[in-house]
Amino acid sequence: MALVLAGYLASSAPAAGAFGTIDSAGQHREHERITRASLSCSAAVGSGPACLEAASIDVLAGHNREFGGVGAPDSDEVFDPAAHCDGADFLEGGYPRTRAEATAALLDCVGHLRMRLGEAVVDAAALLDDDGQVVEDEVDLESDCRGTEATETRAKCATLVAFGRVLHGVQDFYSHSNWADEADPTRPIGADNPPGLGLPAPSPVLDLRSDTPPDVPPALSTGCFVLRDEVPGVGECEGRVTHAALNKDNGLIDPDTGGATDPTTPRGMVGDDFARAVAGAIEETRRQWRDLRAELAVRYGEDDASVMTCALTHDDPVDDCRDRGWSRVLIGGLSGAAVLAVLLVVHARRRRPA
Ligand SMILES: [Zn+2]
């Protein structure tokens, strides 16, 4: 019974929870498509040299029925508001919650995502052996990666799943908050139509490399979320800005170009709010990928970080990333040979008669 219930919750609740993960119930795999448009080598726009090849982006973005790293929070963190940046709702002028409460909820989300980024950095260590070489078993993608750390031991899977959870949260921030959007100009401002901030991405609120609390704009709001996600809010969300009122979760996203059309949620249909949320999520996804690589360099040094990035992005890293690892071994070997040569010369001079 518990399993049936868990299955039911996992399959039904995300319908209202976030940018979509599945391809039904009004969702069109929005997280997957945003992630592909941002980081896939096959995407048409600016994916750059550190783009992910086909099988590797599948692990991060999900494919077919696999949730992938970016979808993982919709399978086992559905009701954790920190995983989706929910519950940081606030409206100026007589509101059931204080600004401090809303900010605390937002900082829960930031803290949660910092924790996930840290997990990805730690998990990456096992990609390489002591010589800085890619470990074949750790990058094997013959079978699909499992979404939870308890059952997944391959370093590439664990790293990309933890990082995918980061991406899920930061993408939700643009859909679930008023950071980048605008209010409906035809209706008065209120809990059913909070102000939009129209701010650009990436957001300083989502600086996950820092360990200090970010500055939060006083009018920033996300939505209160309960299973009965409605406008006006019910139960715990009564009188509050709800996820239903503010989210821009659903519409069609082109995984090649990131183009966003056909929004279906009320806030998403205001002006170009859906396209703004998607564009912000793509920009932010790329920033977080740069930041993960920067953290790998801080933790493990530039050389190992570059092999780790190669291992995470290439589908055949054992062959493709060997040169990078060996160049380090080679440099190490050459400097060892140079030291040896100097010692031999010194030794030879000593033996020379005075
Ligand atoms: Zn979500």
Residues whose N, C-alpha, C, O or C-beta is under 5 A from the ligand:
A	BS01	ZN	G17 A18 F19 A83 H84 D172
